[in-house]
């Protein structure tokens, strides 16, 4: 049975006693003598120690002085022992230094990898948060622009209807009543989301009493005769700051006439000229000849004049008044006369509702205008909750905020110069949205990585301890063998039987490398059984012999799918063949690496682009797979545009290092949309490939294109037009004769 390695002086003595050596009484020189039939040995009782080949501490005093009883001299034996000790000490110091270096490197590597892992995962979460917010903000901005332009268009159409209807009825302003006002106003409210629409004819001072007589004869739209007294005042009137009632008011008069919904209190003939101070100037209507907007209206205006315009969930929410001019004619002449105003009361809340998915929480929308009025909403899914007056978004996220103009007017600069009230929308994230993307995953993964490194370090320490113990045994056995031979053979014979100390050390190192546990572990990890995935990629047949199992085995089936909606891009370096013919191979590959790696970076940033392969100087990419997406043509068009700009700039920079004419290189790009078959082609070098007519056509489109231009097929052009990007396209004058396809109508992409 193998003996346990000696690690202390007492252990060494015990081991020698077990081997038949006897301990003699202590001597006056401090030596302990061991002897058997032919050998005696002395040993100092000191505490000196050394590192053995494995790098650990063990007592070496057992080899310091040896007394031989026999034919071998003591001096020759001591010289041999000193040589062994010197060799052991040298190798021990080297191994000790190496062990410290390895441990420090492993600890530093563990710290660096765990830190990098945490930073990478945290940055990945931050990028996901930023990308998602930008997508949501883009949705809100696009919706805001669409809402503003739709409101303006609908209001102007309503104004034109007033002017033209009055002309058809041969009515002179302000003495006009529209029989289908309610139906038209309801339609305007549905289109704009307005809570109320009011018609205000402009009545001059001399027309006050004729107007009163006219309204008394045309109250049929107000309601039944019993309802009219509760909704109508026979003369133009105003209500003061303290609630006092009086007739007349500022001129020209702007009495409330027809309105939708119908009033619930006497407001007909209320002079709205009284509230002209709420952020809009009536002169702007004639100057700009388009809609103007009031400031955010105080709730008392609604509660005192138009309480029927308020809903149960909107009393405290911001409202504004859109003032639409009505001219006598619709010919658009600068001299046309302003005859009435239409006041459209807007509830801001509805323009920020139903914009986001139900699971999205924590986006602030800040609405501010040129009158320094600011209000804030919080968006939670489809619901917009009014937070209060002022800018209430979290300043921590200022760098993420994006803003856009809520354009009620066609010419913002002209309106700004004229002093009109203009609005701006700012979208900002909140910590609630950020928390949706900040998880414990970075900490968990970092902890796992750290534990893996600790296990590796522990394995290294365990292996080192194993080697230390082994080397102790080796040295001990070598000492016993040396003593045995010394006691039996003369020195000349012993030297032929035993290697020198240096040779012994080398032999020990070779034995450790050949017989250590490292070989066993290497054999374990280097010879695993191949799994199903490797069998699949190598194209090997399954070991199943049962026909049903083979039929049901997924591994034995090729992976291939049909993708109906994709856009394939072929990008070829124009002028590459002539350029490469006069360049060194290293220069050719430098160019290709720079260009293709830059395109790869663009593909990574442009979500939705999948790199298929590079063939020579041609780069092939596709959008719409492996994850289908509706805007694949739009994504690829933008990607192609980015490639054009990038390559033109890159070849100019490379001209200094790759020689003249490099800057003259360009890129020729072709796009075609359609269905493709995509899958993994098994064999020695399995890879992902595309097949189908769409791929061939895209190649033909590219080869028939022009330098530094994006050549687009009609199918791709149609998709871009559907995406509202028809202005990016310019039809190619001549038809393209594509090999195998005949004459094709194509387009140039100019965006």
URTADA-V157626 format. One record per residue. N is the residue number from 1. RES is the residue in one small letter. PSI is psi in degrees with one decimal (999 if undefined). NEAR is the number of other ideal C-beta (glycine too) atoms within 10 Angstrom. D_LAST is the distance of its C-alpha to the last C-alpha in Angstrom with 2 decimals. Layout:
N;RES;PSI;NEAR;D_LAST + N;RES;PSI;NEAR;D_LAST
This chain:
1;x;136.7;3;84.51 + 2;x;143.1;5;82.21 + 3;x;143.1;13;83.37 + 4;x;136.2;12;81.31 + 5;x;140.6;20;80.12 + 6;x;132.2;20;82.18 + 7;x;-8.5;16;80.35 + 8;x;169.0;12;83.33 + 9;x;-42.2;20;86.68 + 10;x;-38.3;10;88.58 + 11;x;-42.0;16;86.41 + 12;x;-42.5;20;87.18 + 13;x;-44.1;19;90.90 + 14;x;-40.7;14;90.81 + 15;x;-38.3;17;89.09 + 16;x;-37.5;23;91.72 + 17;x;-37.7;12;94.51 + 18;x;-26.9;9;93.10 + 19;x;4.6;13;93.21 + 20;x;1.6;11;96.94 + 21;x;141.1;19;97.06 + 22;x;141.5;11;99.66 + 23;x;125.8;13;99.36 + 24;x;162.2;14;102.35 + 25;x;153.9;6;103.67 + 26;x;145.3;11;101.89 + 27;x;163.2;10;102.91 + 28;x;-20.9;5;103.52 + 29;x;5.9;8;100.57 + 30;x;10.6;11;98.11 + 31;x;149.4;16;97.48 + 32;x;126.2;18;97.51 + 33;x;133.6;16;98.88 + 34;x;142.9;22;98.02 + 35;x;150.4;16;100.17 + 36;x;-148.1;14;100.75 + 37;x;-36.5;7;103.03 + 38;x;2.0;13;101.98 + 39;x;140.4;20;99.35 + 40;x;149.6;17;99.24 + 41;x;140.6;24;96.36 + 42;x;154.0;19;96.11 + 43;x;132.7;23;93.24 + 44;x;140.8;16;92.58 + 45;x;58.8;11;92.18 + 46;x;177.9;11;89.36 + 47;x;18.3;8;85.84 + 48;x;145.5;10;83.96 + 49;x;169.3;15;80.86 + 50;x;167.5;17;78.01 + 51;x;134.7;21;74.70 + 52;x;-176.5;27;75.01 + 53;x;-33.4;23;72.57 + 54;x;-7.7;25;70.52 + 55;x;22.7;21;70.29 + 56;x;172.2;22;72.63 + 57;x;135.8;14;75.94 + 58;x;154.0;25;79.27 + 59;x;128.5;22;82.75 + 60;x;0.3;21;83.54 + 61;x;-21.7;16;87.05 + 62;x;-14.0;24;88.39 + 63;x;6.5;23;87.73 + 64;x;-51.0;17;88.97 + 65;x;130.5;16;92.66 + 66;x;134.2;22;94.34 + 67;x;121.4;16;98.06 + 68;x;129.8;19;99.06 + 69;x;104.1;13;102.53 + 70;x;-151.0;12;103.00 + 71;x;-2.8;12;102.80 + 72;x;136.5;20;99.43 + 73;x;149.6;11;99.46 + 74;x;-36.5;13;97.72 + 75;x;-41.5;8;96.10 + 76;x;-38.7;12;94.28 + 77;x;-39.6;21;92.93 + 78;x;-36.1;16;91.68 + 79;x;-41.7;10;89.82 + 80;x;-41.5;20;88.04 + 81;x;-40.3;20;87.09 + 82;x;-38.1;13;85.81 + 83;x;-42.5;14;83.54 + 84;x;-43.7;20;82.09 + 85;x;-42.1;16;81.62 + 86;x;-42.1;12;79.90 + 87;x;-42.2;18;77.47 + 88;x;-43.7;24;76.74 + 89;x;-42.2;14;76.17 + 90;x;-47.7;13;73.71 + 91;x;-33.3;21;71.65 + 92;x;-43.5;21;71.82 + 93;x;-41.5;13;70.36 + 94;x;-42.9;13;67.49 + 95;x;-37.2;21;66.72 + 96;x;-43.9;13;66.99 + 97;x;-43.1;11;64.46 + 98;x;-39.6;11;62.09 + 99;x;-44.1;18;62.47 + 100;x;-43.2;11;61.62 + 101;x;-44.7;10;58.56 + 102;x;-43.3;13;57.34 + 103;x;-43.1;14;57.88 + 104;x;-41.6;10;56.06 + 105;x;-43.4;10;53.11 + 106;x;-40.1;16;52.97 + 107;x;-42.4;13;53.19 + 108;x;-41.7;10;50.49 + 109;x;-40.2;13;48.26 + 110;x;-45.1;18;48.96 + 111;x;-42.8;12;48.07 + 112;x;-43.9;10;44.87 + 113;x;-43.3;15;43.67 + 114;x;-40.5;19;44.58 + 115;x;-46.1;13;42.91 + 116;x;-37.9;12;39.72 + 117;x;-44.6;17;39.81 + 118;x;-44.2;17;40.19 + 119;x;-43.4;12;37.44 + 120;x;-47.7;13;35.00 + 121;x;-38.1;17;35.81 + 122;x;-43.0;15;35.73 + 123;x;-34.6;11;32.33 + 124;x;-42.6;13;31.13 + 125;x;-39.5;16;32.47 + 126;x;-41.4;13;30.90 + 127;x;-40.0;11;27.44 + 128;x;-41.9;13;28.03 + 129;x;-46.1;18;29.16 + 130;x;-43.2;15;26.21 + 131;x;-42.4;12;23.65 + 132;x;-43.1;15;25.61 + 133;x;-41.8;24;25.92 + 134;x;-36.8;14;22.22 + 135;x;-45.9;12;21.74 + 136;x;-42.3;19;24.57 + 137;x;-39.5;22;23.43 + 138;x;-38.4;13;19.98 + 139;x;-43.4;15;22.00 + 140;x;-41.1;20;24.22 + 141;x;-45.6;17;21.56 + 142;x;-40.8;12;19.76 + 143;x;-39.1;16;23.26 + 144;x;-45.5;23;24.33 + 145;x;-40.6;15;21.59 + 146;x;-41.7;11;22.30 + 147;x;-45.9;20;26.01 + 148;x;-47.1;20;25.96 + 149;x;-36.3;13;24.08 + 150;x;-40.1;13;26.30 + 151;x;-46.2;25;29.41 + 152;x;-45.6;19;28.63 + 153;x;-44.8;13;27.95 + 154;x;-40.7;19;31.08 + 155;x;-41.6;24;33.22 + 156;x;-37.6;17;32.31 + 157;x;-39.4;14;33.06 + 158;x;-39.2;22;36.37 + 159;x;-43.7;20;37.17 + 160;x;-35.7;15;36.51 + 161;x;-41.1;18;38.79 + 162;x;-47.7;24;41.53 + 163;x;-47.6;21;41.41 + 164;x;-37.6;12;41.42 + 165;x;-39.3;16;44.11 + 166;x;-38.7;23;46.38 + 167;x;-39.8;12;46.15 + 168;x;-37.5;8;46.98 + 169;x;-2.1;12;49.96 + 170;x;37.0;6;51.13 + 171;x;142.0;13;51.43 + 172;x;133.1;10;51.47 + 173;x;142.7;19;49.82 + 174;x;8.4;24;50.85 + 175;x;70.3;17;53.23 + 176;x;133.2;21;50.71 + 177;x;130.0;19;50.84 + 178;x;120.2;19;48.27 + 179;x;-29.6;10;49.89 + 180;x;30.3;10;46.77 + 181;x;-42.3;20;45.52 + 182;x;-43.8;16;46.05 + 183;x;-44.3;11;43.97 + 184;x;-41.1;18;41.09 + 185;x;-38.8;23;41.29 + 186;x;-41.0;13;41.34 + 187;x;-41.8;17;38.15 + 188;x;-40.4;21;36.50 + 189;x;-38.3;18;37.75 + 190;x;-37.5;10;36.39 + 191;x;-34.1;15;32.90 + 192;x;-13.8;23;32.84 + 193;x;17.5;17;35.21 + 194;x;151.7;24;37.52 + 195;x;-13.8;20;41.13 + 196;x;151.5;22;42.59 + 197;x;130.6;27;42.08 + 198;x;135.0;25;44.55 + 199;x;127.2;24;45.09 + 200;x;94.2;23;46.64 + 201;x;146.3;26;47.97 + 202;x;115.4;21;48.61 + 203;x;121.3;26;52.38 + 204;x;165.4;11;54.02 + 205;x;-37.3;9;57.32 + 206;x;-12.9;9;59.42 + 207;x;6.5;18;57.92 + 208;x;-51.9;17;58.98 + 209;x;-40.0;10;62.10 + 210;x;-36.1;12;60.82 + 211;x;-42.1;21;57.89 + 212;x;-42.9;17;60.37 + 213;x;-39.3;11;62.30 + 214;x;-44.8;17;59.18 + 215;x;-33.8;23;58.06 + 216;x;-26.9;12;61.57 + 217;x;-2.1;9;61.41 + 218;x;49.4;14;57.95 + 219;x;10.2;18;58.12 + 220;x;-30.9;11;57.72 + 221;x;-19.2;17;54.13 + 222;x;-35.6;20;55.39 + 223;x;-161.8;15;57.62 + 224;x;161.5;8;61.21 + 225;x;-30.1;9;63.95 + 226;x;-28.3;7;64.96 + 227;x;-24.0;14;61.45 + 228;x;-46.3;16;60.84 + 229;x;-29.6;13;63.18 + 230;x;-2.0;12;61.37 + 231;x;-8.0;18;57.97 + 232;x;137.5;18;58.78 + 233;x;129.2;18;60.44 + 234;x;-25.1;15;61.80 + 235;x;159.3;15;60.85 + 236;x;132.4;24;57.83 + 237;x;166.9;20;58.40 + 238;x;164.7;19;57.00 + 239;x;122.6;16;57.68 + 240;x;179.9;10;58.18 + 241;x;-33.4;6;57.25 + 242;x;10.3;5;60.56 + 243;x;10.3;7;60.29 + 244;x;142.0;8;62.57 + 245;x;136.6;10;62.25 + 246;x;154.4;10;62.34 + 247;x;156.5;14;61.59 + 248;x;-126.4;13;59.16 + 249;x;-169.8;18;56.89 + 250;x;145.5;13;54.21 + 251;x;157.3;15;53.45 + 252;x;150.5;16;51.75 + 253;x;148.6;25;52.33 + 254;x;73.1;26;49.58 + 255;x;144.5;26;51.69 + 256;x;125.2;22;50.36 + 257;x;-111.1;25;50.67 + 258;x;143.7;23;48.95 + 259;x;158.5;25;47.23 + 260;x;124.4;22;45.99 + 261;x;167.9;15;47.42 + 262;x;149.6;14;50.89 + 263;x;158.3;24;52.72 + 264;x;-0.2;13;55.36 + 265;x;169.7;13;57.18 + 266;x;90.9;16;57.98 + 267;x;-12.6;22;54.64 + 268;x;129.3;23;54.46 + 269;x;8.2;21;55.01 + 270;x;130.2;26;54.04 + 271;x;101.8;24;52.72 + 272;x;-8.4;21;49.20 + 273;x;-17.0;20;49.27 + 274;x;-31.1;17;51.15 + 275;x;27.8;19;48.05 + 276;x;-10.0;15;45.74 + 277;x;-2.6;9;45.64 + 278;x;61.2;15;43.37 + 279;x;9.8;20;40.19 + 280;x;145.4;24;39.56 + 281;x;121.7;16;40.94 + 282;x;-27.5;17;41.87 + 283;x;-24.3;13;41.16 + 284;x;-30.0;21;37.46 + 285;x;-43.7;21;37.45 + 286;x;-31.6;13;38.52 + 287;x;-46.4;15;36.44 + 288;x;-26.1;18;33.08 + 289;x;38.9;15;33.93 + 290;x;178.3;20;32.06 + 291;x;148.6;25;32.86 + 292;x;162.1;27;34.02 + 293;x;142.9;26;34.85 + 294;x;173.9;23;38.09 + 295;x;172.3;18;38.73 + 296;x;122.2;25;39.46 + 297;x;136.2;18;42.71 + 298;x;147.1;13;45.96 + 299;x;-23.0;15;47.45 + 300;x;-27.7;8;50.62 + 301;x;-42.8;16;48.90 + 302;x;-44.4;19;48.22 + 303;x;-30.3;12;51.56 + 304;x;-31.2;14;53.51 + 305;x;-47.9;19;51.79 + 306;x;62.7;24;49.66 + 307;x;-24.3;13;50.98 + 308;x;-11.6;18;50.02 + 309;x;-12.7;23;46.33 + 310;x;141.2;19;46.73 + 311;x;168.5;11;46.65 + 312;x;-31.0;5;48.71 + 313;x;13.5;10;45.82 + 314;x;7.0;18;44.30 + 315;x;-37.1;12;47.08 + 316;x;1.3;9;45.87 + 317;x;152.9;19;42.14 + 318;x;139.6;22;40.17 + 319;x;154.2;24;39.76 + 320;x;164.0;24;38.25 + 321;x;121.7;24;38.81 + 322;x;117.5;21;36.10 + 323;x;119.0;24;37.72 + 324;x;124.8;25;36.56 + 325;x;143.8;23;38.00 + 326;x;120.4;24;39.83 + 327;x;162.5;21;40.39 + 328;x;-33.1;15;43.13 + 329;x;172.8;14;40.75 + 330;x;24.4;16;37.15 + 331;x;-10.1;9;36.48 + 332;x;14.5;9;34.42 + 333;x;146.7;10;36.58 + 334;x;-24.1;6;36.86 + 335;x;2.6;5;40.62 + 336;x;148.9;16;40.71 + 337;x;134.7;11;43.18 + 338;x;120.9;17;42.51 + 339;x;-15.5;19;45.04 + 340;x;167.2;23;44.20 + 341;x;146.0;22;42.07 + 342;x;122.0;22;40.78 + 343;x;117.1;22;40.84 + 344;x;117.0;25;38.70 + 345;x;118.8;23;39.78 + 346;x;137.3;24;37.07 + 347;x;108.7;19;37.83 + 348;x;-29.4;22;35.06 + 349;x;-36.8;19;35.98 + 350;x;-21.0;16;34.61 + 351;x;-10.6;24;31.02 + 352;x;11.4;24;31.07 + 353;x;157.6;15;32.99 + 354;x;36.5;11;31.95 + 355;x;-26.1;20;28.63 + 356;x;158.9;21;29.47 + 357;x;159.0;9;31.33 + 358;x;-27.7;9;35.10 + 359;x;4.4;8;35.35 + 360;x;126.8;20;33.12 + 361;x;146.9;15;35.28 + 362;x;55.2;18;35.06 + 363;x;126.8;24;32.09 + 364;x;137.1;22;32.92 + 365;x;119.8;23;31.26 + 366;x;120.6;20;32.32 + 367;x;123.3;22;32.18 + 368;x;154.1;20;32.98 + 369;x;177.7;20;33.15 + 370;x;-3.4;16;33.82 + 371;x;13.6;14;37.53 + 372;x;26.5;7;37.54 + 373;x;130.9;17;38.24 + 374;x;135.8;16;36.87 + 375;x;160.3;20;37.41 + 376;x;140.5;21;36.42 + 377;x;156.9;25;35.99 + 378;x;125.1;20;36.11 + 379;x;123.8;23;34.13 + 380;x;96.8;16;36.03 + 381;x;-128.9;14;34.43 + 382;x;-4.2;12;34.27 + 383;x;135.7;14;36.72 + 384;x;117.9;22;36.05 + 385;x;126.2;13;39.17 + 386;x;121.2;17;39.83 + 387;x;-35.5;15;40.88 + 388;x;-178.5;11;42.12 + 389;x;145.3;12;41.60 + 390;x;169.6;12;39.83 + 391;x;103.5;14;37.15 + 392;x;13.1;15;38.59 + 393;x;159.1;22;35.87 + 394;x;118.0;16;36.91 + 395;x;-16.9;9;36.12 + 396;x;-28.7;12;35.97 + 397;x;24.3;16;32.46 + 398;x;-36.3;9;31.13 + 399;x;-17.8;8;28.59 + 400;x;-18.2;18;27.06 + 401;x;143.4;17;26.92 + 402;x;149.5;14;23.75 + 403;x;159.9;13;23.95 + 404;x;160.8;17;22.33 + 405;x;134.8;15;23.68 + 406;x;89.6;20;25.57 + 407;x;94.2;19;24.56 + 408;x;-23.7;24;27.46 + 409;x;155.4;22;26.88 + 410;x;-44.1;14;24.21 + 411;x;96.6;13;24.51 + 412;x;-39.9;13;25.16 + 413;x;-43.7;8;25.94 + 414;x;-41.5;13;28.44 + 415;x;-36.8;23;29.99 + 416;x;-40.9;13;30.37 + 417;x;-34.7;9;32.09 + 418;x;-8.7;15;34.36 + 419;x;20.7;14;35.44 + 420;x;155.9;25;34.05 + 421;x;119.2;25;34.02 + 422;x;151.1;19;30.53 + 423;x;148.7;20;29.74 + 424;x;138.6;16;27.68 + 425;x;129.4;24;27.43 + 426;x;130.3;18;27.61 + 427;x;127.9;25;27.52 + 428;x;143.8;26;29.62 + 429;x;168.0;25;31.10 + 430;x;170.6;18;34.84 + 431;x;-27.1;11;37.24 + 432;x;-42.2;15;37.80 + 433;x;-39.6;22;34.26 + 434;x;-37.7;19;34.51 + 435;x;-24.6;12;37.81 + 436;x;-23.9;15;36.19 + 437;x;-12.7;17;34.46 + 438;x;110.5;15;37.24 + 439;x;177.6;11;39.81 + 440;x;3.2;8;42.83 + 441;x;-44.5;12;41.15 + 442;x;-41.5;18;40.59 + 443;x;-42.5;12;44.27 + 444;x;-49.7;11;45.46 + 445;x;-41.8;15;43.55 + 446;x;-40.6;20;44.57 + 447;x;-41.6;14;48.16 + 448;x;-44.9;12;48.12 + 449;x;-43.4;17;46.80 + 450;x;-40.5;17;49.48 + 451;x;-38.9;12;52.15 + 452;x;-43.6;13;51.17 + 453;x;-38.0;17;51.61 + 454;x;-39.3;13;54.91 + 455;x;-41.0;10;56.08 + 456;x;-43.4;13;55.19 + 457;x;-41.1;16;57.08 + 458;x;-40.4;10;59.97 + 459;x;-39.3;11;60.04 + 460;x;-45.2;14;60.13 + 461;x;-41.9;13;63.02 + 462;x;-43.0;11;64.85 + 463;x;-40.3;14;64.47 + 464;x;-39.6;17;65.67 + 465;x;-39.5;13;68.67 + 466;x;-44.3;13;69.44 + 467;x;-37.4;20;69.42 + 468;x;-48.1;21;71.61 + 469;x;-38.3;17;74.20 + 470;x;-42.2;20;74.14 + 471;x;-33.1;24;74.71 + 472;x;-43.4;22;77.61 + 473;x;-41.7;16;79.22 + 474;x;-45.7;19;78.59 + 475;x;-41.1;25;80.20 + 476;x;-46.4;20;83.09 + 477;x;-36.3;11;83.82 + 478;x;-39.8;18;83.63 + 479;x;-42.7;19;86.18 + 480;x;-42.0;14;88.53 + 481;x;-39.8;12;88.26 + 482;x;-42.4;19;88.98 + 483;x;-41.3;22;92.03 + 484;x;-46.1;14;93.28 + 485;x;-36.0;17;93.03 + 486;x;-36.2;23;94.49 + 487;x;-18.5;20;97.48 + 488;x;-42.5;14;98.08 + 489;x;152.7;16;97.08 + 490;x;164.7;12;97.80 + 491;x;-38.8;15;94.93 + 492;x;-36.5;7;94.54 + 493;x;-40.1;11;94.07 + 494;x;-39.8;19;91.80 + 495;x;-28.1;13;89.48 + 496;x;-26.6;9;89.04 + 497;x;-36.1;9;88.32 + 498;x;139.8;17;85.89 + 499;x;164.8;13;82.73 + 500;x;170.6;13;82.36 + 501;x;-40.8;19;80.57 + 502;x;-41.9;14;77.42 + 503;x;-34.3;11;77.38 + 504;x;-43.2;20;77.92 + 505;x;-43.3;17;74.88 + 506;x;-40.3;14;72.70 + 507;x;-39.2;12;74.11 + 508;x;-41.8;20;73.37 + 509;x;-40.8;13;69.73 + 510;x;-39.1;10;69.39 + 511;x;-36.8;12;71.02 + 512;x;-39.1;17;68.64 + 513;x;-33.8;10;65.64 + 514;x;-32.0;9;67.12 + 515;x;0.0;11;68.90 + 516;x;176.7;14;66.99 + 517;x;-17.5;13;65.01 + 518;x;-39.7;13;61.73 + 519;x;-39.4;11;62.37 + 520;x;-42.8;10;63.00 + 521;x;-41.3;12;59.76 + 522;x;-42.4;10;57.83 + 523;x;-34.5;9;59.47 + 524;x;-44.0;9;58.56 + 525;x;-26.4;8;54.85 + 526;x;-8.6;7;54.31 + 527;x;52.6;7;55.80 + 528;x;159.9;8;54.35 + 529;x;138.2;5;54.39 + 530;x;136.1;10;51.17 + 531;x;-178.9;9;49.56 + 532;x;-37.4;13;48.03 + 533;x;-44.0;9;44.48 + 534;x;-40.6;12;45.52 + 535;x;-41.2;16;47.43 + 536;x;-49.3;20;44.39 + 537;x;-33.4;16;42.06 + 538;x;-10.5;13;44.84 + 539;x;22.0;12;45.37 + 540;x;150.3;14;49.02 + 541;x;149.4;9;51.02 + 542;x;151.3;13;52.29 + 543;x;-3.9;8;55.93 + 544;x;138.9;14;56.62 + 545;x;-19.3;7;59.13 + 546;x;129.2;9;59.34 + 547;x;-38.4;8;57.38 + 548;x;-40.0;8;56.34 + 549;x;-39.2;12;55.07 + 550;x;-40.6;15;53.05 + 551;x;-34.4;10;51.54 + 552;x;-8.3;11;50.62 + 553;x;124.0;14;49.35 + 554;x;-32.0;8;45.63 + 555;x;-36.2;15;45.80 + 556;x;-6.2;16;46.82 + 557;x;138.8;11;43.99 + 558;x;150.8;10;40.67 + 559;x;110.0;14;37.62 + 560;x;142.4;12;35.06 + 561;x;154.9;10;32.87 + 562;x;124.5;12;30.80 + 563;x;115.0;20;27.33 + 564;x;-32.6;10;26.24 + 565;x;96.1;18;22.65 + 566;x;163.3;26;20.62 + 567;x;123.0;34;17.57 + 568;x;137.0;31;18.57 + 569;x;131.8;25;16.63 + 570;x;125.1;25;18.31 + 571;x;120.9;27;17.22 + 572;x;139.9;22;19.61 + 573;x;111.9;23;20.35 + 574;x;129.9;21;20.41 + 575;x;6.3;18;23.70 + 576;x;-40.2;21;25.30 + 577;x;-48.9;10;28.41 + 578;x;-39.7;11;29.51 + 579;x;-44.6;21;28.76 + 580;x;-22.5;19;30.64 + 581;x;-19.2;8;33.61 + 582;x;22.9;9;34.68 + 583;x;156.0;17;34.07 + 584;x;151.6;11;36.33 + 585;x;-37.9;8;35.71 + 586;x;-36.5;9;35.19 + 587;x;-39.1;17;32.40 + 588;x;-46.0;16;30.69 + 589;x;-28.9;12;30.87 + 590;x;-45.9;15;29.82 + 591;x;-49.0;23;26.51 + 592;x;-41.0;17;25.99 + 593;x;-43.9;10;27.03 + 594;x;-47.4;17;24.76 + 595;x;-49.8;24;21.61 + 596;x;-37.4;16;22.48 + 597;x;-35.3;10;23.71 + 598;x;-39.3;16;20.56 + 599;x;-38.3;23;18.54 + 600;x;-41.5;15;21.29 + 601;x;-39.6;12;20.81 + 602;x;-40.3;18;17.11 + 603;x;-35.7;19;18.32 + 604;x;-39.3;10;21.00 + 605;x;-32.8;10;18.86 + 606;x;96.4;17;16.33 + 607;x;135.6;12;18.90 + 608;x;-4.3;19;19.23 + 609;x;130.3;24;18.53 + 610;x;120.5;17;21.79 + 611;x;127.3;15;22.57 + 612;x;-57.3;20;24.80 + 613;x;171.3;12;25.98 + 614;x;132.5;16;25.56 + 615;x;108.0;11;27.33 + 616;x;-122.9;11;27.92 + 617;x;20.3;21;24.67 + 618;x;133.5;16;22.64 + 619;x;126.6;24;21.08 + 620;x;128.9;21;21.13 + 621;x;162.9;24;19.74 + 622;x;149.0;24;19.68 + 623;x;143.6;29;18.68 + 624;x;-1.2;26;21.12 + 625;x;158.0;23;24.22 + 626;x;-15.0;10;26.71 + 627;x;114.6;10;25.84 + 628;x;146.1;12;24.40 + 629;x;145.2;16;21.52 + 630;x;-31.5;12;20.03 + 631;x;33.5;18;16.37 + 632;x;-37.9;23;16.45 + 633;x;-40.2;29;13.65 + 634;x;-42.2;21;11.28 + 635;x;-44.3;19;12.76 + 636;x;-33.0;31;12.43 + 637;x;-44.7;28;8.76 + 638;x;-38.2;20;8.31 + 639;x;-42.7;24;11.27 + 640;x;-40.5;26;10.11 + 641;x;-43.0;16;7.24 + 642;x;-38.9;18;10.22 + 643;x;-43.4;23;12.50 + 644;x;-51.7;19;10.92 + 645;x;-41.5;11;11.22 + 646;x;-46.5;16;14.50 + 647;x;-42.2;22;16.13 + 648;x;-37.0;14;15.61 + 649;x;-37.7;11;17.19 + 650;x;-44.5;19;19.81 + 651;x;-29.6;23;21.22 + 652;x;-40.9;13;21.81 + 653;x;-33.6;12;23.81 + 654;x;-9.3;18;25.69 + 655;x;-32.6;15;26.81 + 656;x;-37.1;10;29.75 + 657;x;-26.7;11;31.11 + 658;x;3.4;21;30.30 + 659;x;171.0;14;31.14 + 660;x;162.0;8;29.67 + 661;x;-10.1;14;27.02 + 662;x;-37.9;20;25.36 + 663;x;-14.9;16;22.67 + 664;x;-9.6;14;22.03 + 665;x;153.3;26;21.03 + 666;x;-166.4;19;17.53 + 667;x;140.3;28;16.04 + 668;x;123.4;24;15.55 + 669;x;138.7;30;13.99 + 670;x;137.2;26;14.91 + 671;x;139.1;32;14.47 + 672;x;142.5;29;17.13 + 673;x;143.7;26;18.44 + 674;x;-163.1;20;22.12 + 675;x;144.5;13;25.35 + 676;x;154.3;25;26.61 + 677;x;128.7;15;29.93 + 678;x;142.2;21;29.90 + 679;x;-176.1;14;32.92 + 680;x;122.3;14;35.13 + 681;x;112.2;14;36.86 + 682;x;157.2;16;40.25 + 683;x;-161.8;10;42.17 + 684;x;-34.9;7;42.90 + 685;x;79.0;8;39.29 + 686;x;141.0;15;37.86 + 687;x;165.9;11;34.09 + 688;x;129.2;15;31.33 + 689;x;158.8;16;29.99 + 690;x;147.3;20;27.97 + 691;x;152.9;14;29.42 + 692;x;169.7;17;28.64 + 693;x;-30.2;14;27.12 + 694;x;-39.9;22;23.62 + 695;x;-44.2;21;23.86 + 696;x;-41.9;16;25.22 + 697;x;-40.7;23;22.61 + 698;x;-38.1;29;19.75 + 699;x;-41.3;20;21.71 + 700;x;-38.8;22;22.10 + 701;x;-41.5;30;18.42 + 702;x;-45.8;23;17.81 + 703;x;-23.4;16;20.84 + 704;x;9.0;18;19.92 + 705;x;-160.9;25;16.45 + 706;x;158.8;13;15.88 + 707;x;135.4;13;15.84 + 708;x;35.1;15;12.74 + 709;x;152.3;19;10.68 + 710;x;117.3;29;9.85 + 711;x;125.7;26;12.32 + 712;x;135.7;32;12.50 + 713;x;166.3;28;15.80 + 714;x;-34.7;16;16.69 + 715;x;-43.8;17;17.81 + 716;x;-39.6;30;14.57 + 717;x;-40.2;25;12.79 + 718;x;-39.5;16;15.63 + 719;x;-37.8;23;15.19 + 720;x;-37.4;25;11.58 + 721;x;-40.2;15;13.01 + 722;x;-27.3;13;15.88 + 723;x;5.5;15;13.85 + 724;x;19.0;9;12.68 + 725;x;32.7;17;9.05 + 726;x;-25.3;12;10.07 + 727;x;-9.9;10;8.06 + 728;x;-16.6;21;4.97 + 729;x;146.6;21;7.80 + 730;x;121.3;12;10.01 + 731;x;133.9;11;13.49 + 732;x;132.5;18;15.16 + 733;x;-47.3;6;18.26 + 734;x;152.0;8;20.73 + 735;x;149.6;11;21.70 + 736;x;126.7;18;21.68 + 737;x;95.2;11;25.17 + 738;x;136.6;18;24.84 + 739;x;125.5;10;28.08 + 740;x;-4.2;8;29.82 + 741;x;-18.9;15;27.28 + 742;x;-155.3;9;27.84 + 743;x;130.6;10;25.40 + 744;x;141.2;18;22.01 + 745;x;124.7;12;19.37 + 746;x;173.0;25;15.93 + 747;x;156.0;23;12.34 + 748;x;139.9;17;9.60 + 749;x;115.0;23;6.26 + 750;x;96.6;11;3.78 + 751;x;999;13;0.00
